[in-house]
Structures are given as C-alpha cells and as structure tokens.
Amino acid sequence: MTIIDLLEKNSSEIGAKTALVEINPEVYDDRRLTWREYELVQPTERTHYRREITWSVFNEKANRFANALIERGIGKGDKVAILLMNCLEWLPIYFGILKTGAIAVPLNFRYSSDEIKYCLDLAEVDMLVFGPEFIGRVEEIADSISQKRLLVYVGDGCPSFAESYLNLTSDCASNNPNLPITEDDYAAIYFSSGTTGFPKAILHKHKALIHSCKVEQNHHSQSADDVFLCIPPLYHTGAKMHWFGSLISGSKAVLLKGTRPEFILDAVSKEKCTIVWLLVPWAQDILNAIDSGAIKLEDYDLSKWRLMHIGAQPVPQSLIKHWLDYFPNHQYDTNYGLSESIGPGAVHLGVENIHKVGAIGIPGYGWEVKIVDENGNEVEKDGVGELCLKGDGVMECYYNDPEATAKSLKDGWLYTGDMATKDSDGFIFLVDRKKDVIITGGENLYPVQIEDFIRGFNKVHDVAVIGLPDERLGEIAAAVIKIKDGMTCTEEEINDFCKGMPRYKRPRKIIFADVPRNPTGKIEKPKLRKIYGADKLVLEQNKR
C-alpha cells in the first residue's frame, strides 16, 4: 500500500466529506498574502478568506494534474518541484505527481532565486510548479532554468515565461491513471533545513511515506472525527507527516495562513479543531498574549481541542508547565525527527508520559534508537553521545551526494548529528546539535541546556546560545536574548539569574537582540554566528 491508495480509499468511501479547509484571516484587495505580508496590512483593511474541498474533489484534482503531467511527458523517476505557499492546491498537486510515478520535490518558500536554482539543479528537476508569491524570484532565473524545465504557474495572471496550471489541467481526465507504483518506488526529495549551510537533497521511497502515516496515527490516535490544524509550511516534512494522520483516518484538516495567537485560537474555535501542532515561538506567543490580557480564553470555544504537540526543536520544560496552567486538560506530546527520517515520530514523548516533560521521549512506533560515542559504541546510562535511528522511515540517500550519505548512513543506521542522553527509565533527552557544542577551556557546553535554563526567567521571550572566539578559553558561550514586549532587562539581571547554573555553564557574554528562526522554528545559528563574528569557530568545529 502507498499513500496514493489511501487517497483513493477516502475518495471512494467518504468522498463527500470535507478533506481540506484553507483559511487566510487577512486578505487585502482579494489578493492572497504571503505569511509575512499581513504585518503590513492595517486592521481596517482586513477581511476573512476561507475555502474547502471534499475528499472526492481532492482526488479528482490530483488525477487531473497527474494526467496533465503524463501528457507533458512526465513519468516514473522524473522530478517535479513545488514552490507554493500553503493552499488548497498544494496537496492535490503533490499527490498528482506521485500518481505518475514521478518524484515530488517540495521547496522552501524562503529560498532566494539562487537557492531555488541550486535545488532544482541538485535534484535534477524536470518541472517547477510555483505560485504568485514567487513570480519575481522565478523570473530572475527563468532564462537559465526554462531551457531544460517546464514552468507551471498556479494562480491568476500567469507570467509569460510559464504555463498556466488551470489551462494545463482544465481539459484533463479526472480518472486515476492507475500506473503500477509500489512501496519500493522513489516518491519524494525533501531538502534539509539549511541551518548549517546549503541544503542537501533527501531521497525517500513510498514505503517511508506510508510508514509515517502509521507512526502518526499510532502516536496520536486520529479518528474520522478529528480536525487537525496545520500551520507550518507543507514543504516541510513535519507539517505534511502530521497531516498524514488525517489522511489515514479520513479526517478534516485546516490549513491556516498566519501565526498570530488570535488567528490560531479563532481557527480552533470556529473549525472545532481537536489537534494542533505548534512551534515553540507560536506557543510562547499564545502564552504571552494570555498573560498580558491581550487574549481572553473565554472569547473562544476551545472545548474540542484535545491534543497540543510540539516538534522541530527542543521544547523548554517551563513552556509546557505554563501551558498546562491554562490548558490543564490538554494531552501533550513532543515529536523528534528529521527530514532524513521522514519528519516527526522517530522519537516521541507519548501522551501518557507527561510526567517526563523535558525528554524527547522513547523510540517511536516501528523505530529503533541508539546513542553512540565517536567510535560507534553505545554509551552508558546518562552518557552523552550521538543519536542514531533505524526504521522504514530512514532516507535512501542524499541525492547526488555519496560522500554526505556515507557519513550519515552506516549499516542501516541514520547518524543524526544530534547529541542525546538517556535516563534510567529509558527516556531520551536531546542535548544539542553536534556542531553546536561549545568547547570552553576543555569543557563541553550544550547550548540547548543553557537556553532552556535562561527561558525560565520571566522577562525572556527567546534566547539563542552560540560560541564566540576567546583567546584564552578557545571559545565562550554568548547568549543572544530577546526580551518580552513592554519589558526592560539589564545584563546584571540575566547574570544574577544564571547563578542558578554551574559557573562553567554560565554565558560569558549577554547580547540583547532578536533571535532569528526559520519557518520550522529552528534558531538560525549560522546567521547569528555571522553577525557576531563566530564564523571561524564554525570552520574549526567542522574539522572536529
């Protein structure tokens, strides 16, 4: 079975039921906005935008696109890239690609034109499907990429250098092309987040995608009555693989454009959402809004909301404890995974283990986990080592990069580059990225541990810890701290609070500034290192 079969099953058995809803809380002049543009629009200029499709329409749209691709010569082993903001077209296009036997290649919506071209070249893409937000970026490289690729535009006002998606699909048959596709066929190429340099192309088979469906439903018990609120971008494995729980259970999902606390709570209230996956910054924003009185929970009907889960980055214990103060009846789960392990679920806390908040959890359904030292030997209890994963969700390879593949895949195990430790109960705690470890005076410092401690200070909104060069110690820990809106804070206050940590772990430098994060919530530490002159350290760390 593949995920294509799941879509066909839903269309056949529950075709009239709503599959997807798209909500854009703020649109201006009937123009669809990017996720960032809403900040520029005045409240008096905003309206509400909503549309939906059923499972049968979803499947028909996927079939039409598949048949259109086949007419254009796209078939098994070809690659079709998707460069779209979250919208109702996104998933039908994705499934249409898979129905041809081609490989879907989702692209990060933040990529510059040069990065788009880099990824298209690396993955050897045959067609690029893009939306209105990307006309300018694609136009910059159109002459160089259109010579060997088809360019398809989704939206109104198709540019001259592309073909219209509507024209391409309007006269195509809506029946399933029924091509022979198995779990052992290649399905998708996802790109690494790029927080450590140029992204790598991660190749997965269909068996990895169907495995993630089973993992998600096993962990979160999705039923036909659930409603999943999906906020993160669908190009990322985290968002899509959590949505796979909706696919396998035949339940509704809501694609929300915008991350403001009032948008999230309003969507949960109006759409009767039961499951919400949040990134740390969004959860923190909701708590801050409730704390300040900007949001009053009694204004929303949140009675259906049963599960809040977080992934994509380490989750501060203090955040979850504060969350449960306001939402004591919520189930909570955290998920660990990488694009190399088809997203979330390789390790998960489990809703029954809320007493272990702070851990990333135990091996997920169908996954094996071990923690090893530099020689590949498993570390003893409480020892720190590299986290390794094994299961059907592990990537096939880094496409066109055998050297990187050999470093990460060894005897069927994926070496994640994340440092972890395990307690006496078998629960795994994430310590830090291997490349982010700070060595100061011979001592290893793990920035995540320091960040988690500092977030416990009530004036801190966000924090990132990086290593800065030091003539005597080699490098020192520097804390880049963003203070909560409306508050003031001094370096002395931070230093006093940090006295609760062992002396060697305390940051030697405090910097009050914004903490940049990528669309999946991960701190962009390379950007911070560049700003504060730590680039040389990165080069040294890469040699370790």
N, C-alpha and C positions, 0 to 999 in steps of 0.2 A: 504493500500500500504506500502511496505517496500523498502529499498534501493536496494534489490535484484531485485525487479520489475523494478526499474529504469535502472539497467544494462541490463536486458533482453530487455527492450524497445529500448535502444540505439543500442544494437546489431542487433535488428530486423529492425530498421528504418534507421540507419546511420552506419551500420556495417563496411563499407569501409573507414569511416573517421578516422583520427588519434585520438586516445584517450590519449595516454601517450608517452612522449619522455623522455629518460634518457640521461643526459649529465654529463660526468666526464671530466672537462677541462684538467686534468693532470693524465695520467696513465704512468706506468713505467714497461717495460718488459711485456706488455699485462696483467699486474696484476691489478685488481681493488683495489684502495686505500681506506683507511678509510678517513673520513673528515679531520683528523688531520695529516695524513702521508704526504700530499702534501707539508707541510712546509719543509720536509727533502729532497725533490727532487729538483735537480738543474734545472734551466730553460731549459738548453740544452738537458735534458733528457725527456722532457715532450712532449706528443702528445695529440690529441683530441679524445675523445671517445663518440660516440653517437649511440643510437638505439631507435626504436619506435615500438609501436603496435597499431593496429586498435581496434575499439570497439568490433568487432566480435571475433578477436583473444583474446582480454581481457576476453570476456565472455567464450570462449572455454577453456582457461586456468583455469578459475575459476571452470568450470564444471568438467574438468578432475581431479582437485585436490579434489573437493567435492566427486566425485565418488571413488577416491582413499581412502579418509578418511572413507567413508561408508564401503568399502571393509575391512578396518582395524578395523571396529567396532566402529568408532566414530559417534555419533549421537546426538540427542537432549539433551541439558543440559551438554554434555561433554565440556571440555575446551581445546583449542589449543593455545599455546603461540607462538608469532612471535618475533624472535630476529634477525633482519636484518637491515642493512643499507638501505637507500632509493635506490630502484632499481625497474626495471620493474616487477619483480616477486612479490613485496610486496603486491600490491592491489589485484591482482588475487588470491593470497593465502588468503588474508583477506576475500574476497567475497566467495571463495570456502568453507571456514569454515562456514560462515553464511548460505550458501545454504544447509548445512547438518542439520541445526538447532542447531549446536554447538555454543559455546561462544568463540569469538576471544579475545585473551589476549596479546596485544602488550607490549613489554618490552623495557625499556630504554637501548640504546646501550652503555651507560657508566657504567652499572651495573657491579660490580665485580662478581666473581664466587659465593661468599657467598650471595650477594644480589639477584642474579639470582635464587639460590636455595630457598631463603626466599620467593620470589614472587611466584615461582612455588608451594611451599607448601601452602602458604596463599590462593592462588586461586584454589588449588586442581586441578592442570593442568594434563591433560591426555597425551598430546603430545607437544613436543617442536620442532619448526622449526627454524633452525639457519643457519647463513651464515659463510663464510670463516674467517671473522674478529674475530669470537668468538670461533674458534676451541679450542684454549688454555684454555679459561675460562670454556667452557663446559666440556672439558676433565678432568679438575680438580675435577669436581663433578659428572662425568658420572657414576661412580660406584654406587653412592648413589641415583641418580635420575632415572637411566635407569631401575631399578628394578620394577618400577611401571609406567614408562612413555615410550612412543615411542619417539625416537630421529630421526629427519629428517633433512638432510643436503642439502642446496641449494648452488650449485657451483661445480667447478671441484675438483677432488682429495678428494673424500668422505672419512672421517676418519673411522677406523674400528669399532668404537663404535656407528655408526649411519647408517641410511638407506638413500640412495640417492633419492632426490626429483625427479630427471629425471627418474630414474628407477621406482619409485613409480607411476608416472603419465603417462609414455610413452604409455602403452597399455590400458589406461582407456578410457571409452567412453566420448565424448565431448558434450553429450546431458545434458540438465538440469535435475537433479534428481527429480525436481518438488515435493518436500516434503511440507506439509502444514505448513507454517510459517506465523505468524500474528504479528501485531504491539505489542501485549502483551507478546510475547515470549522474553526471555532474549537473548541479542545479543553480548555484549562485556563487558569486565572488563578492565578498564584503571587504571593505578597507579598514585597516586598523585606524585608531582614533587620531594618529599623527601627533600625539603629545610628546613623542620622543624623536621626531624628525619626519621625513617623507613617509606617507602611509604605505603599508605593504598590502598586496592583494591576497586575500584569504579564500581559498577554493574549498567549497563544500559539496557533498553529494546529497541526493534526495533523502538518503537514509538519515542524515544529520538533521534535516528539517522535520521529518516525521518523528524523530526521537525527541526533539524539543517540544513538539505538541504533547507527547505522552508525559514528559517531565513536568510541563506546566500544569496539566490537569491533575497529575498525581499530587503535586505540591499544594494546589490551591482549590481543588475540588470544584472546578467550574461545572455548572449545570446549565440547562437551557434557560433558566430564569435569571441568570446573572447578567449584569450590564457592566462592561469594562470601560473605564475612562482612560483613553490613550492620549497622552500629552506629548511625550518625546517624539522626535522625528522618526518616521518609518524606515529611513535608510539605515538606521542603527539596529543591530540585532536585538538589543534589549527590548525596544518597543515592539518589534514585529513578533519576537518569540513569545512575549507575554500575550500578544493578541492571538497567537496560535491556540491558547486556551479557549478563546471564543470560537475559533474555527472548529476545533474538535468537539466542542459541546453544542455548537449551533446557536450560540447566544449573541446578543447585540453588543456592538462596540461603538463608542463615541469618540470621534477624532476632534479634539479641542485645539483650536489655534489661539495661543495666548496662555501665559502662565501666571497672571495676577491672581492673588488669593481669591478675590471676589468672582473671577471667571471660573475658577476650579469649583468653588463651593456652589455657585449658581448652576453649573452643569450637573454636579452630583444631585442637587435638589430637583431640578426640572426633568432630568432624564432618569431619575431613580437609580443612579449608579450604585453598584454593590462592591466593585473592586476598583481601586485607584492605585496606580503605580506612580510614586513621586521621586524626584531627585532631591537630594539634601537641601539645596538652596530654596526650592519651592516649598518644602515642608517648613523650613525655618521662616520663610516669608509669611506663611499662614499663621504660625505661632506668634510672630511679631505683631501681625495685624490684629489678632485676638487680644494679645497682651495690651496693646495700645488703645483698644476700643474702636479701632477703625472698622473692625468687623464684629458683628454680634451674631453668635451662632443661632439665636432664636429666630433670626430672619430667614433661615434656611431649613428645609426638610431633609435631614441627613439620616433619616431612620433606616433606609435601606443599605447604607454603607456598612459593609461587614469586614472588609479587609483593606488595610493600608500596607503596602510593601515598598521597600526602597532597595535600589541596587545601583550599580555603575561606579560607586565609590565608597570608601569607608564611611560608616554611619556613626556619628557620636552618640554615646550612651545617653548623654544629657538631653539630646534632642528627643529620643524616644520616650524617656521618662517624662519629659514635659508634655509630649504629645498625649500620653495616656492620662495626664491630668485632665485634659479637655475631652478626650475620647476614650473613656475607660473600658468601653465595650468593644472596641476595635480588636480584631485579630491583627497581629503584626507578623510580617516575615521580611527577611532580607535575603537577597539572592546575590551570589557571586558567580561571575563568568566572564568570558572574553569573547570577542568575535571569533577567535580561533577555536573556541569551544561552543560555537553557535549560541552565544549570548548567555542569558541567566540560567541558573539552576544547577550548575556543576556542583556547587556547594550551596546549601540554603539552611537557614536557621530552623524553619518549621514553626507553624503557628502554635504548636503545643509547647514550644521551648522559649517562651517569652522571658522566663527567668534567667536566660542566658544572653540577654541583650548585651551587645558589645562583640559577640562572636559572629563570624560569618556563617558558622553552623557546622553541619555534618555533610558527608557526601550525599549528593542529590540522587534521585531515582535513576538507576542504571549507570551510575558513575562510580569510579574508583579514584581514591585520592591518596597521595603520599607526600611527605615533606622530607627533602633530602639535603645533604651537605654538598660542598663543592666537588666531592668525589662521587656523588650519586648514591651515597649510603643514607638510609633513613636515619633521621636524628632521633635522639632520645626524647622522652616526655619533657615538655617545657623548653626544649631546644628550638632555636630559630634556624630555619632552612628555606629552600625554595619549594613552593607549592607546585605539585605535578598532578595532572589529570589524565584519566583514561576512560574512554567510553565511545559510543557510536556518534557522539556529537563533536568529536575532535576533527579538526580540518584535515583535508587531504594533503595540503602543502601551501606554502606561499608561492603563488603563481609566478613563474618566471624568475624565481629566486631560490635556487637549490642550496646556496650557502646558508641563508637565513633559515630555511627549512631544516637543514641538518642540525643547526644549533638548538632548534625548538622541539623537534620530534625525535625521540630516542626510544627505540624498542616499543613503539606504540604509545608512549607517554608524551604528553604535552608539557614542556617546561615553561611555566607561565611568566617567569621573571618577577613574581610576587613573593615576598618573604612572609612566612607564616609560622605559627607555633600552635601546639595542640595541648589542651589541658587534660587532667586525669580522667575526665568524663568523655574524652574523645571529641570535644568541640574545638573547632579551628578558629584561630584569631588571626586576622590579617595584620601584619606588622608594617610593611611598606613595600614599595617597588624596589627591586634590587638596585636599580640605577640611581634611586633617590636616597639611598643610605648615605648618611654624613659620617665621615671618619674624622673625629676631632681629638687630637692628642692620643691616638691609638684606640679610642673608644668608638664603638658603633652607635650612632644615634639614628632612630627611626622616626622621621618627621611626622608620620600619622599619629604616633603616640603623643607627641608634643602638641600637635594640632588639636587632638581630642581633649587634652587637658585644658588648653587655653580657651576652647569653646565653652568651657564651664563657667567662664567669667561673664557676668550678666550684661556687660556692655559690648561684648564682642559679637558681631554679626557673622563674620567669616575670617578664616585665617589660613595662611599657607606658610610652611616652613621649608626653607631652602638652605643649601650650604654656600657660604661665601669664603673666598680665599683669605687665609690668615698666615702671616709669615712664620709665626711660632708654632701654631697648632695644626697647620695644614689647611684646615677649613673650620669654620664655626657655624653654628646654627643661627639663622636670621628668621624672625617671624614677621611676615607681612600681614598686617591686621586691618580689617575693615570694621569700623565702629558702627553700631546701630544708629539709624537716623534719629536725629534730635538729641543725641548724647555726646558728651565730650569725655575724653580719657587722656591720661598722661602716660608717658613711658614708665614713670615711677609706679603707677598703679598696676601696670602689667607685670613689672618686675616683682612687686610685692606678692601678687597672686601666684607667680611662678615659683615662689619659695616653697610651694607645696610639692614641687618635683625635686628629685635628687639634683645636686648642684651641677653635675656634668651634663644633665639634660636641658638645663635652662637656656633659652636663647640668649646669645651674647649681643644681639642687635635687634632692635624693635623698629619696624617701619610701618607708619600709618598710611595705607593706600588701598586701592581697590584690589580685589583678588579675582583675576580673570579665570573664567571657566568655559569649557567648550560646551556644545549643545547637549552633551550627555552628562553634564555636571562635573566632569573631571577638571581639577585645577590644572591650568596651563603653566606648569612649572618651567618649561623651556622659555616661555615668554618672560617670566619673572627673572630667570637667570640672565637673560639678555639685557633686561632693563637695569639690573643691579650688578652687572659685570661679573657673573659667575660662569661665563661660557668656558673658560679654561678648565674649570673643575669638571665640567661635563666630559671634556675630551679625556681627562685623566681617569674618570670613572668608567668610561667605555673601554679603557685598557685593562681594567681590573679583572 
